[in-house]
């Protein structure tokens, strides 16, 4: 069960980081476009 929980947690973190990266990327793009 530890393995399964670990994998699930890693997948969850990965999806969260992907969303965070997308948000940060879009914010930076908007800032650059405004300049």
mmCIF file of the N, C-alpha and C atoms, coordinates in Angstrom:
data_MODEL
# 
_entry.id   MODEL 
# 
loop_
_atom_site.group_PDB 
_atom_site.id 
_atom_site.type_symbol 
_atom_site.label_atom_id 
_atom_site.label_alt_id 
_atom_site.label_comp_id 
_atom_site.label_asym_id 
_atom_site.label_entity_id 
_atom_site.label_seq_id 
_atom_site.pdbx_PDB_ins_code 
_atom_site.Cartn_x 
_atom_site.Cartn_y 
_atom_site.Cartn_z 
_atom_site.occupancy 
_atom_site.B_iso_or_equiv 
_atom_site.pdbx_formal_charge 
_atom_site.auth_seq_id 
_atom_site.auth_comp_id 
_atom_site.auth_asym_id 
_atom_site.auth_atom_id 
_atom_site.pdbx_PDB_model_num 
ATOM 1   N N  . UNK A 1 1  ? 0.836  -1.210 0.000   1.00 0.00 ? 1  UNK A N  1 
ATOM 2   C CA . UNK A 1 1  ? 0.000  0.000  0.000   1.00 0.00 ? 1  UNK A CA 1 
ATOM 3   C C  . UNK A 1 1  ? 0.871  1.261  0.000   1.00 0.00 ? 1  UNK A C  1 
ATOM 4   N N  . UNK A 1 2  ? 2.020  1.163  0.620   1.00 0.00 ? 2  UNK A N  1 
ATOM 5   C CA . UNK A 1 2  ? 2.919  2.331  0.637   1.00 0.00 ? 2  UNK A CA 1 
ATOM 6   C C  . UNK A 1 2  ? 3.285  2.719  -0.796  1.00 0.00 ? 2  UNK A C  1 
ATOM 7   N N  . UNK A 1 3  ? 3.622  1.719  -1.594  1.00 0.00 ? 3  UNK A N  1 
ATOM 8   C CA . UNK A 1 3  ? 3.994  1.977  -2.989  1.00 0.00 ? 3  UNK A CA 1 
ATOM 9   C C  . UNK A 1 3  ? 2.866  2.696  -3.716  1.00 0.00 ? 3  UNK A C  1 
ATOM 10  N N  . UNK A 1 4  ? 1.646  2.153  -3.582  1.00 0.00 ? 4  UNK A N  1 
ATOM 11  C CA . UNK A 1 4  ? 0.497  2.731  -4.284  1.00 0.00 ? 4  UNK A CA 1 
ATOM 12  C C  . UNK A 1 4  ? 0.272  4.180  -3.832  1.00 0.00 ? 4  UNK A C  1 
ATOM 13  N N  . UNK A 1 5  ? 0.296  4.396  -2.523  1.00 0.00 ? 5  UNK A N  1 
ATOM 14  C CA . UNK A 1 5  ? 0.097  5.756  -1.998  1.00 0.00 ? 5  UNK A CA 1 
ATOM 15  C C  . UNK A 1 5  ? 1.180  6.686  -2.512  1.00 0.00 ? 5  UNK A C  1 
ATOM 16  N N  . UNK A 1 6  ? 2.412  6.213  -2.523  1.00 0.00 ? 6  UNK A N  1 
ATOM 17  C CA . UNK A 1 6  ? 3.526  7.034  -2.997  1.00 0.00 ? 6  UNK A CA 1 
ATOM 18  C C  . UNK A 1 6  ? 3.337  7.423  -4.451  1.00 0.00 ? 6  UNK A C  1 
ATOM 19  N N  . UNK A 1 7  ? 2.973  6.439  -5.266  1.00 0.00 ? 7  UNK A N  1 
ATOM 20  C CA . UNK A 1 7  ? 2.767  6.724  -6.693  1.00 0.00 ? 7  UNK A CA 1 
ATOM 21  C C  . UNK A 1 7  ? 1.634  7.732  -6.873  1.00 0.00 ? 7  UNK A C  1 
ATOM 22  N N  . UNK A 1 8  ? 0.537  7.501  -6.189  1.00 0.00 ? 8  UNK A N  1 
ATOM 23  C CA . UNK A 1 8  ? -0.613 8.399  -6.311  1.00 0.00 ? 8  UNK A CA 1 
ATOM 24  C C  . UNK A 1 8  ? -0.216 9.811  -5.897  1.00 0.00 ? 8  UNK A C  1 
ATOM 25  N N  . UNK A 1 9  ? 0.536  9.925  -4.806  1.00 0.00 ? 9  UNK A N  1 
ATOM 26  C CA . UNK A 1 9  ? 0.974  11.238 -4.321  1.00 0.00 ? 9  UNK A CA 1 
ATOM 27  C C  . UNK A 1 9  ? 1.861  11.910 -5.359  1.00 0.00 ? 9  UNK A C  1 
ATOM 28  N N  . UNK A 1 10 ? 2.779  11.142 -5.951  1.00 0.00 ? 10 UNK A N  1 
ATOM 29  C CA . UNK A 1 10 ? 3.678  11.705 -6.963  1.00 0.00 ? 10 UNK A CA 1 
ATOM 30  C C  . UNK A 1 10 ? 2.878  12.207 -8.157  1.00 0.00 ? 10 UNK A C  1 
ATOM 31  N N  . UNK A 1 11 ? 1.888  11.428 -8.589  1.00 0.00 ? 11 UNK A N  1 
ATOM 32  C CA . UNK A 1 11 ? 1.058  11.834 -9.730  1.00 0.00 ? 11 UNK A CA 1 
ATOM 33  C C  . UNK A 1 11 ? 0.315  13.120 -9.384  1.00 0.00 ? 11 UNK A C  1 
ATOM 34  N N  . UNK A 1 12 ? -0.208 13.188 -8.149  1.00 0.00 ? 12 UNK A N  1 
ATOM 35  C CA . UNK A 1 12 ? -0.960 14.371 -7.715  1.00 0.00 ? 12 UNK A CA 1 
ATOM 36  C C  . UNK A 1 12 ? -0.053 15.594 -7.725  1.00 0.00 ? 12 UNK A C  1 
ATOM 37  N N  . UNK A 1 13 ? 1.150  15.451 -7.188  1.00 0.00 ? 13 UNK A N  1 
ATOM 38  C CA . UNK A 1 13 ? 2.100  16.569 -7.151  1.00 0.00 ? 13 UNK A CA 1 
ATOM 39  C C  . UNK A 1 13 ? 2.466  16.982 -8.571  1.00 0.00 ? 13 UNK A C  1 
ATOM 40  N N  . UNK A 1 14 ? 2.646  15.995 -9.448  1.00 0.00 ? 14 UNK A N  1 
ATOM 41  C CA . UNK A 1 14 ? 3.023  16.290 -10.835 1.00 0.00 ? 14 UNK A CA 1 
ATOM 42  C C  . UNK A 1 14 ? 1.946  17.132 -11.509 1.00 0.00 ? 14 UNK A C  1 
ATOM 43  N N  . UNK A 1 15 ? 0.693  16.750 -11.336 1.00 0.00 ? 15 UNK A N  1 
ATOM 44  C CA . UNK A 1 15 ? -0.400 17.503 -11.965 1.00 0.00 ? 15 UNK A CA 1 
ATOM 45  C C  . UNK A 1 15 ? -0.469 18.904 -11.381 1.00 0.00 ? 15 UNK A C  1 
ATOM 46  N N  . UNK A 1 16 ? -0.252 19.015 -10.060 1.00 0.00 ? 16 UNK A N  1 
ATOM 47  C CA . UNK A 1 16 ? -0.290 20.334 -9.423  1.00 0.00 ? 16 UNK A CA 1 
ATOM 48  C C  . UNK A 1 16 ? 0.825  21.219 -9.961  1.00 0.00 ? 16 UNK A C  1 
ATOM 49  N N  . UNK A 1 17 ? 2.028  20.658 -10.097 1.00 0.00 ? 17 UNK A N  1 
ATOM 50  C CA . UNK A 1 17 ? 3.168  21.443 -10.591 1.00 0.00 ? 17 UNK A CA 1 
ATOM 51  C C  . UNK A 1 17 ? 2.924  21.866 -12.039 1.00 0.00 ? 17 UNK A C  1 
ATOM 52  N N  . UNK A 1 18 ? 2.299  20.987 -12.826 1.00 0.00 ? 18 UNK A N  1 
ATOM 53  C CA . UNK A 1 18 ? 2.008  21.329 -14.225 1.00 0.00 ? 18 UNK A CA 1 
ATOM 54  C C  . UNK A 1 18 ? 1.057  22.515 -14.287 1.00 0.00 ? 18 UNK A C  1 
ATOM 55  N N  . UNK A 1 19 ? 0.021  22.502 -13.440 1.00 0.00 ? 19 UNK A N  1 
ATOM 56  C CA . UNK A 1 19 ? -0.945 23.615 -13.409 1.00 0.00 ? 19 UNK A CA 1 
ATOM 57  C C  . UNK A 1 19 ? -0.223 24.883 -12.975 1.00 0.00 ? 19 UNK A C  1 
ATOM 58  N N  . UNK A 1 20 ? 0.642  24.764 -11.957 1.00 0.00 ? 20 UNK A N  1 
ATOM 59  C CA . UNK A 1 20 ? 1.373  25.934 -11.458 1.00 0.00 ? 20 UNK A CA 1 
ATOM 60  C C  . UNK A 1 20 ? 2.271  26.494 -12.557 1.00 0.00 ? 20 UNK A C  1 
ATOM 61  N N  . UNK A 1 21 ? 2.952  25.609 -13.276 1.00 0.00 ? 21 UNK A N  1 
ATOM 62  C CA . UNK A 1 21 ? 3.837  26.056 -14.359 1.00 0.00 ? 21 UNK A CA 1 
ATOM 63  C C  . UNK A 1 21 ? 3.040  26.777 -15.436 1.00 0.00 ? 21 UNK A C  1 
ATOM 64  N N  . UNK A 1 22 ? 1.887  26.230 -15.786 1.00 0.00 ? 22 UNK A N  1 
ATOM 65  C CA . UNK A 1 22 ? 1.044  26.861 -16.816 1.00 0.00 ? 22 UNK A CA 1 
ATOM 66  C C  . UNK A 1 22 ? 0.610  28.248 -16.366 1.00 0.00 ? 22 UNK A C  1 
ATOM 67  N N  . UNK A 1 23 ? 0.179  28.362 -15.101 1.00 0.00 ? 23 UNK A N  1 
ATOM 68  C CA . UNK A 1 23 ? -0.265 29.660 -14.584 1.00 0.00 ? 23 UNK A CA 1 
ATOM 69  C C  . UNK A 1 23 ? 0.881  30.662 -14.593 1.00 0.00 ? 23 UNK A C  1 
ATOM 70  N N  . UNK A 1 24 ? 2.059  30.225 -14.130 1.00 0.00 ? 24 UNK A N  1 
ATOM 71  C CA . UNK A 1 24 ? 3.217  31.116 -14.096 1.00 0.00 ? 24 UNK A CA 1 
ATOM 72  C C  . UNK A 1 24 ? 3.603  31.533 -15.508 1.00 0.00 ? 24 UNK A C  1 
ATOM 73  N N  . UNK A 1 25 ? 3.581  30.581 -16.435 1.00 0.00 ? 25 UNK A N  1 
ATOM 74  C CA . UNK A 1 25 ? 3.956  30.869 -17.822 1.00 0.00 ? 25 UNK A CA 1 
ATOM 75  C C  . UNK A 1 25 ? 3.010  31.898 -18.433 1.00 0.00 ? 25 UNK A C  1 
ATOM 76  N N  . UNK A 1 26 ? 1.707  31.708 -18.236 1.00 0.00 ? 26 UNK A N  1 
ATOM 77  C CA . UNK A 1 26 ? 0.721  32.644 -18.806 1.00 0.00 ? 26 UNK A CA 1 
ATOM 78  C C  . UNK A 1 26 ? 0.889  34.024 -18.185 1.00 0.00 ? 26 UNK A C  1 
ATOM 79  N N  . UNK A 1 27 ? 1.170  34.076 -16.885 1.00 0.00 ? 27 UNK A N  1 
ATOM 80  C CA . UNK A 1 27 ? 1.364  35.371 -16.218 1.00 0.00 ? 27 UNK A CA 1 
ATOM 81  C C  . UNK A 1 27 ? 2.571  36.086 -16.804 1.00 0.00 ? 27 UNK A C  1 
ATOM 82  N N  . UNK A 1 28 ? 3.665  35.349 -16.988 1.00 0.00 ? 28 UNK A N  1 
ATOM 83  C CA . UNK A 1 28 ? 4.877  35.967 -17.535 1.00 0.00 ? 28 UNK A CA 1 
ATOM 84  C C  . UNK A 1 28 ? 4.624  36.460 -18.954 1.00 0.00 ? 28 UNK A C  1 
ATOM 85  N N  . UNK A 1 29 ? 3.899  35.666 -19.731 1.00 0.00 ? 29 UNK A N  1 
ATOM 86  C CA . UNK A 1 29 ? 3.597  36.063 -21.117 1.00 0.00 ? 29 UNK A CA 1 
ATOM 87  C C  . UNK A 1 29 ? 2.786  37.351 -21.134 1.00 0.00 ? 29 UNK A C  1 
ATOM 88  N N  . UNK A 1 30 ? 1.796  37.445 -20.260 1.00 0.00 ? 30 UNK A N  1 
ATOM 89  C CA . UNK A 1 30 ? 0.949  38.653 -20.194 1.00 0.00 ? 30 UNK A CA 1 
ATOM 90  C C  . UNK A 1 30 ? 1.814  39.856 -19.824 1.00 0.00 ? 30 UNK A C  1 
ATOM 91  N N  . UNK A 1 31 ? 2.717  39.665 -18.858 1.00 0.00 ? 31 UNK A N  1 
ATOM 92  C CA . UNK A 1 31 ? 3.597  40.768 -18.439 1.00 0.00 ? 31 UNK A CA 1 
ATOM 93  C C  . UNK A 1 31 ? 4.464  41.221 -19.607 1.00 0.00 ? 31 UNK A C  1 
ATOM 94  N N  . UNK A 1 32 ? 5.008  40.272 -20.344 1.00 0.00 ? 32 UNK A N  1 
ATOM 95  C CA . UNK A 1 32 ? 5.883  40.614 -21.471 1.00 0.00 ? 32 UNK A CA 1 
ATOM 96  C C  . UNK A 1 32 ? 5.089  41.314 -22.570 1.00 0.00 ? 32 UNK A C  1 
ATOM 97  N N  . UNK A 1 33 ? 3.849  40.882 -22.780 1.00 0.00 ? 33 UNK A N  1 
ATOM 98  C CA . UNK A 1 33 ? 3.023  41.496 -23.823 1.00 0.00 ? 33 UNK A CA 1 
ATOM 99  C C  . UNK A 1 33 ? 2.655  42.927 -23.442 1.00 0.00 ? 33 UNK A C  1 
ATOM 100 N N  . UNK A 1 34 ? 2.469  43.176 -22.153 1.00 0.00 ? 34 UNK A N  1 
ATOM 101 C CA . UNK A 1 34 ? 2.081  44.514 -21.702 1.00 0.00 ? 34 UNK A CA 1 
ATOM 102 C C  . UNK A 1 34 ? 3.225  45.503 -21.872 1.00 0.00 ? 34 UNK A C  1 
ATOM 103 N N  . UNK A 1 35 ? 4.470  45.010 -21.794 1.00 0.00 ? 35 UNK A N  1 
ATOM 104 C CA . UNK A 1 35 ? 5.629  45.914 -21.890 1.00 0.00 ? 35 UNK A CA 1 
ATOM 105 C C  . UNK A 1 35 ? 5.800  46.482 -23.277 1.00 0.00 ? 35 UNK A C  1 
# 
